[in-house]
Amino acid sequence: METVHKKLLAEWNKEPKVLTAVGSTLKQVKEMMENPETLKGLSGAALHTIHRDVYEIDALYAVLQSDLKAFHEAISVVMNFYDCYRSNEESPNKFLMIGLNLMYFLTTNQHAQFHMLLEQIDQNVQQNNPYITTPVKLEQSLMEGVYNKVVLTEKNIPSPYYALFIRISMDTVRDEIASCIECSFKKVSQKDAAQLLLFNNVSEVIPFAKKVLNINCICLCYVIPLLEKFGQYIYFRTGTIWINTIKCRKLFQKKKWFQPIQKEQLDTKRIAKQTIFYAKQLEMIV
């Protein structure tokens, strides 16, 4: 057991990490941990160290794999381990694990769990430990709608393992901004769209536009080449991003993909009659 544990640590400490080797060794260790025979003869301290290392590496491995479901399962085991098996020597990765758990709650919109976990952390740690201050500041920026600070957070993360969660947060923010832009503008230039969506340059707008295309309404084999070749302005219509060019518009009209937006009409006569009726009723009451 100790030999396989050392092998796992060796694979994990390699730079760059070979994730396939880490995954296979991790699987081997976890299988051995389930067999009581392989654990015989080990001291309590050794067992504690082995289990702690395996659980923490399992959570970090899930982050590197961008597997949120696996991370949720792994980090739950880690947090339970910290609560149930306390030792005199605190894990050097404890606050990294707690910070990642906070980031997970934040990116999955579990704000109640986020604050419940945060309340268990000492106030001094909340204010001074970068693993904890990062999700705290990020949550504050998201709640206040100061999305440019989310971008700045991406450049000042305390650990590379935070990158996945920052990226998810940025995608969520951009989706929300895109929805607001769609409701606010009939068209917007790529330069303005890049600025509004917090991109560093215009070239990042088109990949984002492709990603949010409504696949049910548009045949991508027609649209994507046109996005790259003829893109001038971005047009918004019911969740779909259109590119405004004569050639594109002709193709959309021919394929019946592009239809003018129908403005909602108010029934002014009915509203006027209702208002007069209410006024007469009020006059009678008075």
Secondary structure, DSSP 8 states (H G I E B T S, - for coil): -HHHHHHHHHHHHSSS--HHHHHHHHHHHHHHHT-HHHHTT--HHHHHHHHHHHHHHHHHHHHHTT-HHHHHHHHHHHHHHHHHS--SS--TTHHHHHHHHHHHHHHTT-HHHHHHHHHTS-HHHHHH-HHHHHHHHHHHHHHHT-HHHHHHHHTT-SSGGGHHHHHHHHHHHHHHHHHHHHHH-SEEEHHHHHHHTT-SSGGGHHHHHHHT--TTTS-HHHHHHHHHHH--EEEEETTEEEEE-HHHHHHHHHTT-----------HHHHHHHHHHHHHHHHHH-
